[in-house]
Amino acid sequence: MAPAISISLNDSSDLTDFVINQGHGVKGLSEMGIKALPEQYIQPMEERVMTKIEPRESIPVIDMSRWDDPQVANSICDAAEKWGFFQVVNHGIPIEVLDDVKKATYGFFGLPAEEKRKYSKENSPSNNVRFGTSFTPQVEKALEWKDYLSLFYVSEEEAAALWPSVCRDEILGYMKSSKVLINHLLQVLMKRLNVNEIDETKQSLLTGSVRTNINYYPICPNPELTVGVGRHSDVSTLTVLLQDSVGGLYVRGNEGEDSWIHVPPINGAIVINIGDALQIMSNGRYRSVEHRVTANGGSNRISVPIFVNPRPQDMIGPLPEVLANGEKPIYKQVLYSDYVKHFFRKAHDGKDTVDFAKI
């Protein structure tokens, strides 16, 4: 239902008030039936145009039904080295859990603006629960066409007390169901780095904190002029992404600067990508790769990533096992919270964040 309100799209303070302060988000703009994209969302030409889309290339799709097959392990590690992205099927997360979290995502974004606004930066009872729009509107020259709810997991008790009830149980169910998959992937990836056993300290370093986002990309009047999400790599160890059937996720290819590969939606599949933290820990062996999301003129799109991260207080750097054979470190030791702050302090800018950790 369109918000019964009129705003001047030419008045940037009016638009900011409607989208951000009142909590309507870009979903509210889309539902007003606007025919032209507001100027604030028009991206520079170099950000919105993908000159070279690779139709013949695709990231690997790996069948996880035979967990212990060495060929499966090799496929996972090869994909992490070459592409930084892969999809998994038969991964052990029940389809009904995935369907429930999709429905719950629509449930949250279907709430009235005043309900969603309770979780905005100004109103949320905790920094761990945040409803917002775009990425960091305060520093972006052009805004992204996306609304989101970000949930940092601390405990069941905090989630029960602070997360929106319309989606809380479904998101917790999705996070719990993904744990076996995450741990298996990390065991396989660590083995190739000569880490044969993930002890408590390593486990904490790799998966010590978890954040889930639910993302909503509403129908856009001029999708060719903007982006759903700009070029970036994730700051996580691993990202576990559920996308719907609409599509629009593109990954930087191996064929040079402007090469982009679409990640086609596969029913029941999960997209896995390597984050900056694991690129740094592997001393560059595993690749955290730039990706982006296009806006869509015909359909609303949702996605639900789980970001598996080190803890804020952890130091990240190349693992000792990786350097044991005399390999030279290309990254220094960095406090993870400093790395994350650096990422969120600026607009999306491709892979520039990782330079923060380079020696």
Sequence and secondary structure as in RCSB ss.txt:
>XXXX:A:sequence
MAPAISISLNDSSDLTDFVINQGHGVKGLSEMGIKALPEQYIQPMEERVMTKIEPRESIPVIDMSRWDDPQVANS
ICDAAEKWGFFQVVNHGIPIEVLDDVKKATYGFFGLPAEEKRKYSKENSPSNNVRFGTSFTPQVEKALEWKDYLS
LFYVSEEEAAALWPSVCRDEILGYMKSSKVLINHLLQVLMKRLNVNEIDETKQSLLTGSVRTNINYYPICPNPEL
TVGVGRHSDVSTLTVLLQDSVGGLYVRGNEGEDSWIHVPPINGAIVINIGDALQIMSNGRYRSVEHRVTANGGSN
RISVPIFVNPRPQDMIGPLPEVLANGEKPIYKQVLYSDYVKHFFRKAHDGKDTVDFAKI
>XXXX:A:secstr
   S    TT HHHHHIIIIISS HHHHHHHTT SS  GGG   HHHH  SEE TT    EEE SSTT HHHHHH
HHHHHHHTSEEEEES S  HHHHHHHHHHHHHHHTS HHHHGGGSTTT S TTEEEEESS TTT SS  S EEEE
EEE  HHHHHHHS TTTHHHHHHHHHHHHHHHHHHHHHHHHHTT     HHHHHHHHSEEEEEEEEE   SSGGG
  SEEEE  SSSEEEEEE SS  EEEE SSSTTEEEE    TT EEEEE HHHHHHTTTSS    EEE   SS  
EEEEEEEEE  TT EE   HHHHTTS   SB  EEHHHHHHHHHTS   BTGGGGGGB 
